[in-house]
Amino acid sequence: MMERTVVRCAEGHVFSTASFPMQQAERLGPGRLVRCPRCARLRSAVPVALEKR
C-alpha cells in the first residue's frame, strides 16, 4: 500500500498525493513540482503539517 502525503500547492490548494518524489532529500528543500488537481497545472507543493486532535 502506498503512503499518501497531504500537500499544499503554491495557489493554496490542499490535496493528497501518492507520489511526492524525493521526500528524504532535505538538501533540496521541502518543495516539489506536482500536478495540482484543482489548478490542473504543475505547481510547487510543500507537505502540510497535520494537527493531532
ModelCIF file with pLDDT and N, C-alpha, C, O atoms, coordinates in Angstrom:
data_MODEL
#
_entry.id   MODEL 
#
_entity.id                         1 
_entity.type                       polymer 
_entity.pdbx_number_of_molecules   1 
#
_entity_poly.entity_id                      1 
_entity_poly.type                           'polypeptide(L)' 
_entity_poly.nstd_linkage                   no 
_entity_poly.nstd_monomer                   no 
_entity_poly.pdbx_seq_one_letter_code       MMERTVVRCAEGHVFSTASFPMQQAERLGPGRLVRCPRCARLRSAVPVALEKR 
_entity_poly.pdbx_seq_one_letter_code_can   MMERTVVRCAEGHVFSTASFPMQQAERLGPGRLVRCPRCARLRSAVPVALEKR 
_entity_poly.pdbx_strand_id                 A 
#
loop_
_entity_poly_seq.entity_id 
_entity_poly_seq.num 
_entity_poly_seq.mon_id 
_entity_poly_seq.hetero 
1 1  MET n 
1 2  MET n 
1 3  GLU n 
1 4  ARG n 
1 5  THR n 
1 6  VAL n 
1 7  VAL n 
1 8  ARG n 
1 9  CYS n 
1 10 ALA n 
1 11 GLU n 
1 12 GLY n 
1 13 HIS n 
1 14 VAL n 
1 15 PHE n 
1 16 SER n 
1 17 THR n 
1 18 ALA n 
1 19 SER n 
1 20 PHE n 
1 21 PRO n 
1 22 MET n 
1 23 GLN n 
1 24 GLN n 
1 25 ALA n 
1 26 GLU n 
1 27 ARG n 
1 28 LEU n 
1 29 GLY n 
1 30 PRO n 
1 31 GLY n 
1 32 ARG n 
1 33 LEU n 
1 34 VAL n 
1 35 ARG n 
1 36 CYS n 
1 37 PRO n 
1 38 ARG n 
1 39 CYS n 
1 40 ALA n 
1 41 ARG n 
1 42 LEU n 
1 43 ARG n 
1 44 SER n 
1 45 ALA n 
1 46 VAL n 
1 47 PRO n 
1 48 VAL n 
1 49 ALA n 
1 50 LEU n 
1 51 GLU n 
1 52 LYS n 
1 53 ARG n 
#
_struct_asym.id          A 
_struct_asym.entity_id   1 
#
loop_
_ma_qa_metric.id 
_ma_qa_metric.mode 
_ma_qa_metric.name 
_ma_qa_metric.software_group_id 
_ma_qa_metric.type 
1 global pLDDT . pLDDT 
2 local  pLDDT . pLDDT 
#
_ma_qa_metric_global.metric_id      1 
_ma_qa_metric_global.metric_value   80.04 
_ma_qa_metric_global.model_id       1 
_ma_qa_metric_global.ordinal_id     1 
#
loop_
_ma_qa_metric_local.label_asym_id 
_ma_qa_metric_local.label_comp_id 
_ma_qa_metric_local.label_seq_id 
_ma_qa_metric_local.metric_id 
_ma_qa_metric_local.metric_value 
_ma_qa_metric_local.model_id 
_ma_qa_metric_local.ordinal_id 
A MET 1  2 56.00 1 1  
A MET 2  2 67.00 1 2  
A GLU 3  2 80.00 1 3  
A ARG 4  2 84.00 1 4  
A THR 5  2 85.00 1 5  
A VAL 6  2 90.00 1 6  
A VAL 7  2 91.00 1 7  
A ARG 8  2 93.00 1 8  
A CYS 9  2 93.00 1 9  
A ALA 10 2 91.00 1 10 
A GLU 11 2 93.00 1 11 
A GLY 12 2 93.00 1 12 
A HIS 13 2 94.00 1 13 
A VAL 14 2 94.00 1 14 
A PHE 15 2 93.00 1 15 
A SER 16 2 91.00 1 16 
A THR 17 2 87.00 1 17 
A ALA 18 2 82.00 1 18 
A SER 19 2 72.00 1 19 
A PHE 20 2 67.00 1 20 
A PRO 21 2 62.00 1 21 
A MET 22 2 57.00 1 22 
A GLN 23 2 53.00 1 23 
A GLN 24 2 55.00 1 24 
A ALA 25 2 55.00 1 25 
A GLU 26 2 56.00 1 26 
A ARG 27 2 59.00 1 27 
A LEU 28 2 61.00 1 28 
A GLY 29 2 68.00 1 29 
A PRO 30 2 71.00 1 30 
A GLY 31 2 78.00 1 31 
A ARG 32 2 83.00 1 32 
A LEU 33 2 86.00 1 33 
A VAL 34 2 87.00 1 34 
A ARG 35 2 90.00 1 35 
A CYS 36 2 92.00 1 36 
A PRO 37 2 92.00 1 37 
A ARG 38 2 93.00 1 38 
A CYS 39 2 89.00 1 39 
A ALA 40 2 90.00 1 40 
A ARG 41 2 91.00 1 41 
A LEU 42 2 91.00 1 42 
A ARG 43 2 90.00 1 43 
A SER 44 2 89.00 1 44 
A ALA 45 2 89.00 1 45 
A VAL 46 2 89.00 1 46 
A PRO 47 2 88.00 1 47 
A VAL 48 2 89.00 1 48 
A ALA 49 2 81.00 1 49 
A LEU 50 2 72.00 1 50 
A GLU 51 2 70.00 1 51 
A LYS 52 2 66.00 1 52 
A ARG 53 2 64.00 1 53 
#
loop_
_atom_site.group_PDB 
_atom_site.id 
_atom_site.type_symbol 
_atom_site.label_atom_id 
_atom_site.label_alt_id 
_atom_site.label_comp_id 
_atom_site.label_asym_id 
_atom_site.label_entity_id 
_atom_site.label_seq_id 
_atom_site.pdbx_PDB_ins_code 
_atom_site.Cartn_x 
_atom_site.Cartn_y 
_atom_site.Cartn_z 
_atom_site.occupancy 
_atom_site.B_iso_or_equiv 
_atom_site.pdbx_formal_charge 
_atom_site.auth_seq_id 
_atom_site.auth_comp_id 
_atom_site.auth_asym_id 
_atom_site.auth_atom_id 
_atom_site.pdbx_PDB_model_num 
ATOM 1   N N  . MET A 1 1  ? 0.845  -1.187 0.000   1.00 56.00 ? 1  MET A N  1 
ATOM 2   C CA . MET A 1 1  ? 0.000  0.000  0.000   1.00 56.00 ? 1  MET A CA 1 
ATOM 3   C C  . MET A 1 1  ? 0.884  1.241  0.000   1.00 56.00 ? 1  MET A C  1 
ATOM 4   O O  . MET A 1 1  ? 1.835  1.333  0.776   1.00 56.00 ? 1  MET A O  1 
ATOM 5   N N  . MET A 1 2  ? 0.570  2.191  -0.868  1.00 67.00 ? 2  MET A N  1 
ATOM 6   C CA . MET A 1 2  ? 1.347  3.429  -0.940  1.00 67.00 ? 2  MET A CA 1 
ATOM 7   C C  . MET A 1 2  ? 0.895  4.408  0.132   1.00 67.00 ? 2  MET A C  1 
ATOM 8   O O  . MET A 1 2  ? -0.294 4.540  0.422   1.00 67.00 ? 2  MET A O  1 
ATOM 9   N N  . GLU A 1 3  ? 1.861  5.080  0.701   1.00 80.00 ? 3  GLU A N  1 
ATOM 10  C CA . GLU A 1 3  ? 1.542  6.107  1.690   1.00 80.00 ? 3  GLU A CA 1 
ATOM 11  C C  . GLU A 1 3  ? 1.197  7.395  0.958   1.00 80.00 ? 3  GLU A C  1 
ATOM 12  O O  . GLU A 1 3  ? 1.890  7.778  0.015   1.00 80.00 ? 3  GLU A O  1 
ATOM 13  N N  . ARG A 1 4  ? 0.143  8.060  1.380   1.00 84.00 ? 4  ARG A N  1 
ATOM 14  C CA . ARG A 1 4  ? -0.265 9.321  0.751   1.00 84.00 ? 4  ARG A CA 1 
ATOM 15  C C  . ARG A 1 4  ? 0.269  10.486 1.578   1.00 84.00 ? 4  ARG A C  1 
ATOM 16  O O  . ARG A 1 4  ? 0.357  10.399 2.803   1.00 84.00 ? 4  ARG A O  1 
ATOM 17  N N  . THR A 1 5  ? 0.621  11.560 0.908   1.00 85.00 ? 5  THR A N  1 
ATOM 18  C CA . THR A 1 5  ? 1.146  12.750 1.563   1.00 85.00 ? 5  THR A CA 1 
ATOM 19  C C  . THR A 1 5  ? 0.197  13.913 1.298   1.00 85.00 ? 5  THR A C  1 
ATOM 20  O O  . THR A 1 5  ? -0.191 14.146 0.153   1.00 85.00 ? 5  THR A O  1 
ATOM 21  N N  . VAL A 1 6  ? -0.180 14.644 2.344   1.00 90.00 ? 6  VAL A N  1 
ATOM 22  C CA . VAL A 1 6  ? -1.025 15.821 2.190   1.00 90.00 ? 6  VAL A CA 1 
ATOM 23  C C  . VAL A 1 6  ? -0.112 16.999 1.915   1.00 90.00 ? 6  VAL A C  1 
ATOM 24  O O  . VAL A 1 6  ? 0.826  17.259 2.668   1.00 90.00 ? 6  VAL A O  1 
ATOM 25  N N  . VAL A 1 7  ? -0.396 17.724 0.810   1.00 91.00 ? 7  VAL A N  1 
ATOM 26  C CA . VAL A 1 7  ? 0.444  18.844 0.388   1.00 91.00 ? 7  VAL A CA 1 
ATOM 27  C C  . VAL A 1 7  ? -0.411 20.073 0.090   1.00 91.00 ? 7  VAL A C  1 
ATOM 28  O O  . VAL A 1 7  ? -1.625 19.984 -0.088  1.00 91.00 ? 7  VAL A O  1 
ATOM 29  N N  . ARG A 1 8  ? 0.267  21.229 0.041   1.00 93.00 ? 8  ARG A N  1 
ATOM 30  C CA . ARG A 1 8  ? -0.383 22.492 -0.324  1.00 93.00 ? 8  ARG A CA 1 
ATOM 31  C C  . ARG A 1 8  ? 0.367  23.062 -1.522  1.00 93.00 ? 8  ARG A C  1 
ATOM 32  O O  . ARG A 1 8  ? 1.590  23.200 -1.482  1.00 93.00 ? 8  ARG A O  1 
ATOM 33  N N  . CYS A 1 9  ? -0.362 23.394 -2.592  1.00 93.00 ? 9  CYS A N  1 
ATOM 34  C CA . CYS A 1 9  ? 0.288  23.937 -3.784  1.00 93.00 ? 9  CYS A CA 1 
ATOM 35  C C  . CYS A 1 9  ? 0.518  25.438 -3.610  1.00 93.00 ? 9  CYS A C  1 
ATOM 36  O O  . CYS A 1 9  ? 0.053  26.034 -2.639  1.00 93.00 ? 9  CYS A O  1 
ATOM 37  N N  . ALA A 1 10 ? 1.230  26.037 -4.546  1.00 91.00 ? 10 ALA A N  1 
ATOM 38  C CA . ALA A 1 10 ? 1.568  27.462 -4.484  1.00 91.00 ? 10 ALA A CA 1 
ATOM 39  C C  . ALA A 1 10 ? 0.329  28.351 -4.526  1.00 91.00 ? 10 ALA A C  1 
ATOM 40  O O  . ALA A 1 10 ? 0.376  29.499 -4.083  1.00 91.00 ? 10 ALA A O  1 
ATOM 41  N N  . GLU A 1 11 ? -0.779 27.833 -5.054  1.00 93.00 ? 11 GLU A N  1 
ATOM 42  C CA . GLU A 1 11 ? -2.032 28.596 -5.091  1.00 93.00 ? 11 GLU A CA 1 
ATOM 43  C C  . GLU A 1 11 ? -2.838 28.443 -3.803  1.00 93.00 ? 11 GLU A C  1 
ATOM 44  O O  . GLU A 1 11 ? -3.858 29.110 -3.629  1.00 93.00 ? 11 GLU A O  1 
ATOM 45  N N  . GLY A 1 12 ? -2.385 27.560 -2.890  1.00 93.00 ? 12 GLY A N  1 
ATOM 46  C CA . GLY A 1 12 ? -3.058 27.377 -1.607  1.00 93.00 ? 12 GLY A CA 1 
ATOM 47  C C  . GLY A 1 12 ? -4.001 26.196 -1.543  1.00 93.00 ? 12 GLY A C  1 
ATOM 48  O O  . GLY A 1 12 ? -4.635 25.979 -0.510  1.00 93.00 ? 12 GLY A O  1 
ATOM 49  N N  . HIS A 1 13 ? -4.115 25.419 -2.617  1.00 94.00 ? 13 HIS A N  1 
ATOM 50  C CA . HIS A 1 13 ? -4.993 24.255 -2.614  1.00 94.00 ? 13 HIS A CA 1 
ATOM 51  C C  . HIS A 1 13 ? -4.339 23.111 -1.842  1.00 94.00 ? 13 HIS A C  1 
ATOM 52  O O  . HIS A 1 13 ? -3.153 22.833 -2.015  1.00 94.00 ? 13 HIS A O  1 
ATOM 53  N N  . VAL A 1 14 ? -5.118 22.454 -0.993  1.00 94.00 ? 14 VAL A N  1 
ATOM 54  C CA . VAL A 1 14 ? -4.619 21.332 -0.193  1.00 94.00 ? 14 VAL A CA 1 
ATOM 55  C C  . VAL A 1 14 ? -5.189 20.045 -0.777  1.00 94.00 ? 14 VAL A C  1 
ATOM 56  O O  . VAL A 1 14 ? -6.393 19.942 -1.012  1.00 94.00 ? 14 VAL A O  1 
ATOM 57  N N  . PHE A 1 15 ? -4.318 19.064 -1.010  1.00 93.00 ? 15 PHE A N  1 
ATOM 58  C CA . PHE A 1 15 ? -4.743 17.784 -1.559  1.00 93.00 ? 15 PHE A CA 1 
ATOM 59  C C  . PHE A 1 15 ? -3.741 16.721 -1.151  1.00 93.00 ? 15 PHE A C  1 
ATOM 60  O O  . PHE A 1 15 ? -2.666 17.038 -0.640  1.00 93.00 ? 15 PHE A O  1 
ATOM 61  N N  . SER A 1 16 ? -4.087 15.469 -1.372  1.00 91.00 ? 16 SER A N  1 
ATOM 62  C CA . SER A 1 16 ? -3.158 14.381 -1.050  1.00 91.00 ? 16 SER A CA 1 
ATOM 63  C C  . SER A 1 16 ? -2.647 13.773 -2.342  1.00 91.00 ? 16 SER A C  1 
ATOM 64  O O  . SER A 1 16 ? -3.336 13.762 -3.362  1.00 91.00 ? 16 SER A O  1 
ATOM 65  N N  . THR A 1 17 ? -1.438 13.274 -2.275  1.00 87.00 ? 17 THR A N  1 
ATOM 66  C CA . THR A 1 17 ? -0.816 12.657 -3.432  1.00 87.00 ? 17 THR A CA 1 
ATOM 67  C C  . THR A 1 17 ? -0.089 11.389 -3.012  1.00 87.00 ? 17 THR A C  1 
ATOM 68  O O  . THR A 1 17 ? 0.484  11.323 -1.924  1.00 87.00 ? 17 THR A O  1 
ATOM 69  N N  . ALA A 1 18 ? -0.115 10.393 -3.871  1.00 82.00 ? 18 ALA A N  1 
ATOM 70  C CA . ALA A 1 18 ? 0.585  9.146  -3.578  1.00 82.00 ? 18 ALA A CA 1 
ATOM 71  C C  . ALA A 1 18 ? 2.055  9.272  -3.928  1.00 82.00 ? 18 ALA A C  1 
ATOM 72  O O  . ALA A 1 18 ? 2.896  8.565  -3.374  1.00 82.00 ? 18 ALA A O  1 
ATOM 73  N N  . SER A 1 19 ? 2.362  10.173 -4.847  1.00 72.00 ? 19 SER A N  1 
ATOM 74  C CA . SER A 1 19 ? 3.762  10.326 -5.263  1.00 72.00 ? 19 SER A CA 1 
ATOM 75  C C  . SER A 1 19 ? 4.248  11.718 -4.900  1.00 72.00 ? 19 SER A C  1 
ATOM 76  O O  . SER A 1 19 ? 3.836  12.707 -5.506  1.00 72.00 ? 19 SER A O  1 
ATOM 77  N N  . PHE A 1 20 ? 5.110  11.789 -3.926  1.00 67.00 ? 20 PHE A N  1 
ATOM 78  C CA . PHE A 1 20 ? 5.752  13.049 -3.575  1.00 67.00 ? 20 PHE A CA 1 
ATOM 79  C C  . PHE A 1 20 ? 7.237  12.772 -3.630  1.00 67.00 ? 20 PHE A C  1 
ATOM 80  O O  . PHE A 1 20 ? 7.838  12.401 -2.622  1.00 67.00 ? 20 PHE A O  1 
ATOM 81  N N  . PRO A 1 21 ? 7.849  12.951 -4.818  1.00 62.00 ? 21 PRO A N  1 
ATOM 82  C CA . PRO A 1 21 ? 9.209  12.481 -5.065  1.00 62.00 ? 21 PRO A CA 1 
ATOM 83  C C  . PRO A 1 21 ? 10.259 13.068 -4.142  1.00 62.00 ? 21 PRO A C  1 
ATOM 84  O O  . PRO A 1 21 ? 10.199 14.236 -3.758  1.00 62.00 ? 21 PRO A O  1 
ATOM 85  N N  . MET A 1 22 ? 11.226 12.225 -3.796  1.00 57.00 ? 22 MET A N  1 
ATOM 86  C CA . MET A 1 22 ? 12.401 12.634 -3.038  1.00 57.00 ? 22 MET A CA 1 
ATOM 87  C C  . MET A 1 22 ? 12.066 13.317 -1.720  1.00 57.00 ? 22 MET A C  1 
ATOM 88  O O  . MET A 1 22 ? 12.631 14.367 -1.411  1.00 57.00 ? 22 MET A O  1 
ATOM 89  N N  . GLN A 1 23 ? 11.156 12.740 -0.939  1.00 53.00 ? 23 GLN A N  1 
ATOM 90  C CA . GLN A 1 23 ? 10.774 13.327 0.345   1.00 53.00 ? 23 GLN A CA 1 
ATOM 91  C C  . GLN A 1 23 ? 11.953 13.412 1.301   1.00 53.00 ? 23 GLN A C  1 
ATOM 92  O O  . GLN A 1 23 ? 11.988 14.299 2.153   1.00 53.00 ? 23 GLN A O  1 
ATOM 93  N N  . GLN A 1 24 ? 12.905 12.521 1.181   1.00 55.00 ? 24 GLN A N  1 
ATOM 94  C CA . GLN A 1 24 ? 14.004 12.469 2.132   1.00 55.00 ? 24 GLN A CA 1 
ATOM 95  C C  . GLN A 1 24 ? 15.182 13.359 1.742   1.00 55.00 ? 24 GLN A C  1 
ATOM 96  O O  . GLN A 1 24 ? 16.143 13.454 2.506   1.00 55.00 ? 24 GLN A O  1 
ATOM 97  N N  . ALA A 1 25 ? 15.142 14.007 0.592   1.00 55.00 ? 25 ALA A N  1 
ATOM 98  C CA . ALA A 1 25 ? 16.266 14.829 0.131   1.00 55.00 ? 25 ALA A CA 1 
ATOM 99  C C  . ALA A 1 25 ? 16.155 16.230 0.733   1.00 55.00 ? 25 ALA A C  1 
ATOM 100 O O  . ALA A 1 25 ? 15.672 17.152 0.075   1.00 55.00 ? 25 ALA A O  1 
ATOM 101 N N  . GLU A 1 26 ? 16.593 16.390 1.964   1.00 56.00 ? 26 GLU A N  1 
ATOM 102 C CA . GLU A 1 26 ? 16.444 17.662 2.671   1.00 56.00 ? 26 GLU A CA 1 
ATOM 103 C C  . GLU A 1 26 ? 17.273 18.783 2.048   1.00 56.00 ? 26 GLU A C  1 
ATOM 104 O O  . GLU A 1 26 ? 16.912 19.955 2.158   1.00 56.00 ? 26 GLU A O  1 
ATOM 105 N N  . ARG A 1 27 ? 18.368 18.435 1.401   1.00 59.00 ? 27 ARG A N  1 
ATOM 106 C CA . ARG A 1 27 ? 19.219 19.484 0.839   1.00 59.00 ? 27 ARG A CA 1 
ATOM 107 C C  . ARG A 1 27 ? 18.529 20.234 -0.300  1.00 59.00 ? 27 ARG A C  1 
ATOM 108 O O  . ARG A 1 27 ? 18.939 21.340 -0.651  1.00 59.00 ? 27 ARG A O  1 
ATOM 109 N N  . LEU A 1 28 ? 17.484 19.636 -0.878  1.00 61.00 ? 28 LEU A N  1 
ATOM 110 C CA . LEU A 1 28 ? 16.747 20.281 -1.959  1.00 61.00 ? 28 LEU A CA 1 
ATOM 111 C C  . LEU A 1 28 ? 15.592 21.131 -1.440  1.00 61.00 ? 28 LEU A C  1 
ATOM 112 O O  . LEU A 1 28 ? 14.962 21.852 -2.214  1.00 61.00 ? 28 LEU A O  1 
ATOM 113 N N  . GLY A 1 29 ? 15.307 21.058 -0.160  1.00 68.00 ? 29 GLY A N  1 
ATOM 114 C CA . GLY A 1 29 ? 14.187 21.787 0.413   1.00 68.00 ? 29 GLY A CA 1 
ATOM 115 C C  . GLY A 1 29 ? 12.911 20.964 0.352   1.00 68.00 ? 29 GLY A C  1 
ATOM 116 O O  . GLY A 1 29 ? 12.892 19.903 -0.271  1.00 68.00 ? 29 GLY A O  1 
ATOM 117 N N  . PRO A 1 30 ? 11.843 21.435 0.989   1.00 71.00 ? 30 PRO A N  1 
ATOM 118 C CA . PRO A 1 30 ? 10.616 20.652 1.083   1.00 71.00 ? 30 PRO A CA 1 
ATOM 119 C C  . PRO A 1 30 ? 9.735  20.712 -0.167  1.00 71.00 ? 30 PRO A C  1 
ATOM 120 O O  . PRO A 1 30 ? 8.882  19.841 -0.339  1.00 71.00 ? 30 PRO A O  1 
ATOM 121 N N  . GLY A 1 31 ? 9.905  21.699 -1.040  1.00 78.00 ? 31 GLY A N  1 
ATOM 122 C CA . GLY A 1 31 ? 9.024  21.875 -2.191  1.00 78.00 ? 31 GLY A CA 1 
ATOM 123 C C  . GLY A 1 31 ? 9.324  20.933 -3.335  1.00 78.00 ? 31 GLY A C  1 
ATOM 124 O O  . GLY A 1 31 ? 10.482 20.607 -3.596  1.00 78.00 ? 31 GLY A O  1 
ATOM 125 N N  . ARG A 1 32 ? 8.274  20.495 -4.022  1.00 83.00 ? 32 ARG A N  1 
ATOM 126 C CA . ARG A 1 32 ? 8.390  19.637 -5.201  1.00 83.00 ? 32 ARG A CA 1 
ATOM 127 C C  . ARG A 1 32 ? 7.365  20.099 -6.224  1.00 83.00 ? 32 ARG A C  1 
ATOM 128 O O  . ARG A 1 32 ? 6.363  20.719 -5.869  1.00 83.00 ? 32 ARG A O  1 
ATOM 129 N N  . LEU A 1 33 ? 7.611  19.799 -7.485  1.00 86.00 ? 33 LEU A N  1 
ATOM 130 C CA . LEU A 1 33 ? 6.632  20.075 -8.527  1.00 86.00 ? 33 LEU A CA 1 
ATOM 131 C C  . LEU A 1 33 ? 5.693  18.884 -8.661  1.00 86.00 ? 33 LEU A C  1 
ATOM 132 O O  . LEU A 1 33 ? 6.127  17.772 -8.963  1.00 86.00 ? 33 LEU A O  1 
ATOM 133 N N  . VAL A 1 34 ? 4.414  19.120 -8.436  1.00 87.00 ? 34 VAL A N  1 
ATOM 134 C CA . VAL A 1 34 ? 3.399  18.088 -8.608  1.00 87.00 ? 34 VAL A CA 1 
ATOM 135 C C  . VAL A 1 34 ? 2.212  18.709 -9.328  1.00 87.00 ? 34 VAL A C  1 
ATOM 136 O O  . VAL A 1 34 ? 2.020  19.924 -9.286  1.00 87.00 ? 34 VAL A O  1 
ATOM 137 N N  . ARG A 1 35 ? 1.423  17.879 -9.985  1.00 90.00 ? 35 ARG A N  1 
ATOM 138 C CA . ARG A 1 35 ? 0.239  18.389 -10.682 1.00 90.00 ? 35 ARG A CA 1 
ATOM 139 C C  . ARG A 1 35 ? -0.898 18.548 -9.686  1.00 90.00 ? 35 ARG A C  1 
ATOM 140 O O  . ARG A 1 35 ? -1.342 17.579 -9.071  1.00 90.00 ? 35 ARG A O  1 
ATOM 141 N N  . CYS A 1 36 ? -1.361 19.781 -9.535  1.00 92.00 ? 36 CYS A N  1 
ATOM 142 C CA . CYS A 1 36 ? -2.469 20.082 -8.622  1.00 92.00 ? 36 CYS A CA 1 
ATOM 143 C C  . CYS A 1 36 ? -3.784 19.705 -9.300  1.00 92.00 ? 36 CYS A C  1 
ATOM 144 O O  . CYS A 1 36 ? -4.015 20.104 -10.441 1.00 92.00 ? 36 CYS A O  1 
ATOM 145 N N  . PRO A 1 37 ? -4.650 18.947 -8.629  1.00 92.00 ? 37 PRO A N  1 
ATOM 146 C CA . PRO A 1 37 ? -5.926 18.567 -9.242  1.00 92.00 ? 37 PRO A CA 1 
ATOM 147 C C  . PRO A 1 37 ? -6.888 19.749 -9.402  1.00 92.00 ? 37 PRO A C  1 
ATOM 148 O O  . PRO A 1 37 ? -7.771 19.702 -10.259 1.00 92.00 ? 37 PRO A O  1 
ATOM 149 N N  . ARG A 1 38 ? -6.741 20.796 -8.605  1.00 93.00 ? 38 ARG A N  1 
ATOM 150 C CA . ARG A 1 38 ? -7.602 21.975 -8.722  1.00 93.00 ? 38 ARG A CA 1 
ATOM 151 C C  . ARG A 1 38 ? -7.134 22.912 -9.826  1.00 93.00 ? 38 ARG A C  1 
ATOM 152 O O  . ARG A 1 38 ? -7.953 23.419 -10.593 1.00 93.00 ? 38 ARG A O  1 
ATOM 153 N N  . CYS A 1 39 ? -5.799 23.157 -9.921  1.00 89.00 ? 39 CYS A N  1 
ATOM 154 C CA . CYS A 1 39 ? -5.238 24.063 -10.935 1.00 89.00 ? 39 CYS A CA 1 
ATOM 155 C C  . CYS A 1 39 ? -5.067 23.361 -12.281 1.00 89.00 ? 39 CYS A C  1 
ATOM 156 O O  . CYS A 1 39 ? -5.097 24.003 -13.331 1.00 89.00 ? 39 CYS A O  1 
ATOM 157 N N  . ALA A 1 40 ? -4.890 22.049 -12.244 1.00 90.00 ? 40 ALA A N  1 
ATOM 158 C CA . ALA A 1 40 ? -4.580 21.237 -13.428 1.00 90.00 ? 40 ALA A CA 1 
ATOM 159 C C  . ALA A 1 40 ? -3.258 21.664 -14.053 1.00 90.00 ? 40 ALA A C  1 
ATOM 160 O O  . ALA A 1 40 ? -3.078 21.561 -15.266 1.00 90.00 ? 40 ALA A O  1 
ATOM 161 N N  . ARG A 1 41 ? -2.338 22.142 -13.227 1.00 91.00 ? 41 ARG A N  1 
ATOM 162 C CA . ARG A 1 41 ? -1.017 22.564 -13.683 1.00 91.00 ? 41 ARG A CA 1 
ATOM 163 C C  . ARG A 1 41 ? 0.034  22.049 -12.723 1.00 91.00 ? 41 ARG A C  1 
ATOM 164 O O  . ARG A 1 41 ? -0.255 21.700 -11.578 1.00 91.00 ? 41 ARG A O  1 
ATOM 165 N N  . LEU A 1 42 ? 1.272  22.010 -13.219 1.00 91.00 ? 42 LEU A N  1 
ATOM 166 C CA . LEU A 1 42 ? 2.378  21.686 -12.321 1.00 91.00 ? 42 LEU A CA 1 
ATOM 167 C C  . LEU A 1 42 ? 2.611  22.882 -11.411 1.00 91.00 ? 42 LEU A C  1 
ATOM 168 O O  . LEU A 1 42 ? 2.809  24.003 -11.881 1.00 91.00 ? 42 LEU A O  1 
ATOM 169 N N  . ARG A 1 43 ? 2.587  22.641 -10.129 1.00 90.00 ? 43 ARG A N  1 
ATOM 170 C CA . ARG A 1 43 ? 2.780  23.700 -9.135  1.00 90.00 ? 43 ARG A CA 1 
ATOM 171 C C  . ARG A 1 43 ? 3.799  23.235 -8.115  1.00 90.00 ? 43 ARG A C  1 
ATOM 172 O O  . ARG A 1 43 ? 3.964  22.039 -7.878  1.00 90.00 ? 43 ARG A O  1 
ATOM 173 N N  . SER A 1 44 ? 4.473  24.187 -7.524  1.00 89.00 ? 44 SER A N  1 
ATOM 174 C CA . SER A 1 44 ? 5.344  23.880 -6.394  1.00 89.00 ? 44 SER A CA 1 
ATOM 175 C C  . SER A 1 44 ? 4.436  23.536 -5.219  1.00 89.00 ? 44 SER A C  1 
ATOM 176 O O  . SER A 1 44 ? 3.483  24.260 -4.931  1.00 89.00 ? 44 SER A O  1 
ATOM 177 N N  . ALA A 1 45 ? 4.733  22.432 -4.545  1.00 89.00 ? 45 ALA A N  1 
ATOM 178 C CA . ALA A 1 45 ? 3.915  21.995 -3.412  1.00 89.00 ? 45 ALA A CA 1 
ATOM 179 C C  . ALA A 1 45 ? 4.818  21.619 -2.257  1.00 89.00 ? 45 ALA A C  1 
ATOM 180 O O  . ALA A 1 45 ? 5.930  21.128 -2.452  1.00 89.00 ? 45 ALA A O  1 
ATOM 181 N N  . VAL A 1 46 ? 4.322  21.859 -1.040  1.00 89.00 ? 46 VAL A N  1 
ATOM 182 C CA . VAL A 1 46 ? 5.056  21.508 0.170   1.00 89.00 ? 46 VAL A CA 1 
ATOM 183 C C  . VAL A 1 46 ? 4.151  20.664 1.060   1.00 89.00 ? 46 VAL A C  1 
ATOM 184 O O  . VAL A 1 46 ? 2.933  20.839 1.040   1.00 89.00 ? 46 VAL A O  1 
ATOM 185 N N  . PRO A 1 47 ? 4.729  19.749 1.841   1.00 88.00 ? 47 PRO A N  1 
ATOM 186 C CA . PRO A 1 47 ? 3.921  18.938 2.755   1.00 88.00 ? 47 PRO A CA 1 
ATOM 187 C C  . PRO A 1 47 ? 3.230  19.815 3.804   1.00 88.00 ? 47 PRO A C  1 
ATOM 188 O O  . PRO A 1 47 ? 3.774  20.826 4.247   1.00 88.00 ? 47 PRO A O  1 
ATOM 189 N N  . VAL A 1 48 ? 2.028  19.405 4.187   1.00 89.00 ? 48 VAL A N  1 
ATOM 190 C CA . VAL A 1 48 ? 1.253  20.107 5.197   1.00 89.00 ? 48 VAL A CA 1 
ATOM 191 C C  . VAL A 1 48 ? 1.437  19.381 6.521   1.00 89.00 ? 48 VAL A C  1 
ATOM 192 O O  . VAL A 1 48 ? 1.306  18.159 6.587   1.00 89.00 ? 48 VAL A O  1 
ATOM 193 N N  . ALA A 1 49 ? 1.739  20.131 7.575   1.00 81.00 ? 49 ALA A N  1 
ATOM 194 C CA . ALA A 1 49 ? 1.854  19.541 8.919   1.00 81.00 ? 49 ALA A CA 1 
ATOM 195 C C  . ALA A 1 49 ? 0.433  19.280 9.432   1.00 81.00 ? 49 ALA A C  1 
ATOM 196 O O  . ALA A 1 49 ? -0.359 20.209 9.590   1.00 81.00 ? 49 ALA A O  1 
ATOM 197 N N  . LEU A 1 50 ? 0.125  18.018 9.688   1.00 72.00 ? 50 LEU A N  1 
ATOM 198 C CA . LEU A 1 50 ? -1.206 17.659 10.164  1.00 72.00 ? 50 LEU A CA 1 
ATOM 199 C C  . LEU A 1 50 ? -1.294 17.854 11.665  1.00 72.00 ? 50 LEU A C  1 
ATOM 200 O O  . LEU A 1 50 ? -0.356 17.541 12.399  1.00 72.00 ? 50 LEU A O  1 
ATOM 201 N N  . GLU A 1 51 ? -2.443 18.379 12.122  1.00 70.00 ? 51 GLU A N  1 
ATOM 202 C CA . GLU A 1 51 ? -2.655 18.592 13.543  1.00 70.00 ? 51 GLU A CA 1 
ATOM 203 C C  . GLU A 1 51 ? -3.229 17.333 14.162  1.00 70.00 ? 51 GLU A C  1 
ATOM 204 O O  . GLU A 1 51 ? -4.070 16.664 13.562  1.00 70.00 ? 51 GLU A O  1 
ATOM 205 N N  . LYS A 1 52 ? -2.776 17.012 15.355  1.00 66.00 ? 52 LYS A N  1 
ATOM 206 C CA . LYS A 1 52 ? -3.342 15.898 16.115  1.00 66.00 ? 52 LYS A CA 1 
ATOM 207 C C  . LYS A 1 52 ? -4.532 16.444 16.911  1.00 66.00 ? 52 LYS A C  1 
ATOM 208 O O  . LYS A 1 52 ? -4.415 17.473 17.577  1.00 66.00 ? 52 LYS A O  1 
ATOM 209 N N  . ARG A 1 53 ? -5.667 15.761 16.841  1.00 64.00 ? 53 ARG A N  1 
ATOM 210 C CA . ARG A 1 53 ? -6.859 16.233 17.572  1.00 64.00 ? 53 ARG A CA 1 
ATOM 211 C C  . ARG A 1 53 ? -7.227 15.280 18.647  1.00 64.00 ? 53 ARG A C  1 
ATOM 212 O O  . ARG A 1 53 ? -8.201 15.507 19.366  1.00 64.00 ? 53 ARG A O  1 
#
